Every structure is written in structure tokens, then in C-alpha cells.
Amino acid sequence: MSQNDKVDNLLEKVSKYLRKTPEEIKSAAQNGNIGDILNNLSRNDAENIQKIIKDKNLTEKLLSTKEAQKLVRDVFGGK
């Protein structure tokens, strides 16, 4: 599976959770409009995601968890 296929697969899974199309998620991420894709989440979930995105320490803490590292390995083939 190519890197693009893995990203597309992840976008597809995330899109179901966020109730947005993969194209909407990709566009919002590329344009820095993350708030646009979070509006279908509960207020609490959206606020928590925004906090993680804005706080480098929280982001690093999240990405250092075993679960996040496994997800990255699964999606990107161990890279």
C-alpha cells in the first residue's frame, strides 16, 4: 500500500467520525481551517482537539503514547 493510499485510508476513517468528506477534511487541514471540520463534534471534544493542536506540549504528550505510536505505525508503515 502506497503512502497516499494510507493517508486516504486514514482520511476515510476520520471522515466517518467527523461526518465530513475526506476532501473537506483535507482541504480544511491544508488551509488551516481545522475549526471548520470540528463543528460536528460535541463542544467539549472540539475544544479538547483545539487545545491539543495549539499546545505543543500536549501534542507531544499525546503523540508519545503507545496508542498514538501504534496508530502512526499502522497508518504509515512504521515510518
C-alpha positions as CSV (number, residue, x, y, z in Angstrom):
1,M,0.0,0.0,0.0
2,S,1.5,3.4,-1.0
3,Q,1.8,6.3,1.4
4,N,-1.0,8.1,-0.4
5,D,-3.3,5.1,-0.1
6,K,-2.5,5.0,3.7
7,V,-3.3,8.7,4.1
8,D,-6.5,8.3,2.0
9,N,-7.5,5.3,4.2
10,L,-6.9,7.4,7.4
11,L,-8.9,10.3,5.9
12,E,-11.8,7.9,5.1
13,K,-11.9,6.7,8.7
14,V,-11.6,10.2,10.2
15,S,-14.3,11.5,7.9
16,K,-16.8,9.0,9.3
17,Y,-16.1,10.2,12.8
18,L,-16.3,13.8,11.9
19,R,-19.2,13.4,9.5
20,K,-17.3,15.3,6.8
21,T,-16.0,14.1,3.4
22,P,-12.3,13.2,3.1
23,E,-12.0,16.1,0.7
24,E,-13.4,18.6,3.3
25,I,-11.0,17.4,5.9
26,K,-8.0,17.5,3.6
27,S,-8.9,21.0,2.4
28,A,-9.5,22.3,5.9
29,A,-6.2,20.9,7.1
30,Q,-4.3,22.3,4.2
31,N,-5.9,25.7,4.6
32,G,-5.5,25.8,8.4
33,N,-9.3,25.8,9.0
34,I,-9.4,23.0,11.5
35,G,-12.4,24.6,13.2
36,D,-14.4,24.0,10.1
37,I,-14.1,20.3,10.4
38,L,-14.7,20.1,14.1
39,N,-18.2,21.7,14.1
40,N,-19.9,18.3,14.0
41,L,-18.2,17.3,17.3
42,S,-19.5,18.0,20.7
43,R,-18.4,21.3,22.0
44,N,-16.2,19.6,24.6
45,D,-14.5,17.3,22.0
46,A,-13.9,20.2,19.6
47,E,-12.4,22.3,22.4
48,N,-10.1,19.5,23.5
49,I,-8.8,19.0,20.0
50,Q,-8.2,22.7,19.6
51,K,-6.2,22.7,22.9
52,I,-4.1,19.8,21.7
53,I,-3.4,21.4,18.3
54,K,-2.4,24.8,19.9
55,D,-0.3,23.4,22.7
56,K,3.0,21.9,21.6
57,N,3.5,20.1,24.9
58,L,0.0,18.5,24.8
59,T,0.6,17.4,21.2
60,E,4.0,15.8,22.1
61,K,2.5,14.2,25.1
62,L,-0.4,12.7,23.0
63,L,2.0,11.5,20.2
64,S,4.3,9.9,22.8
65,T,1.6,7.5,24.0
66,K,1.8,3.8,22.9
67,E,-1.6,4.1,21.2
68,A,-0.6,7.1,19.1
69,Q,2.7,5.5,18.1
70,K,0.8,2.3,17.1
71,L,-1.6,4.3,15.0
72,V,1.2,6.1,13.3
73,R,3.0,2.7,12.6
74,D,-0.3,1.2,11.3
75,V,-1.1,4.1,9.0
76,F,2.4,4.9,7.8
77,G,4.1,1.5,7.9
78,G,6.5,2.1,10.7
79,K,8.0,5.3,9.4
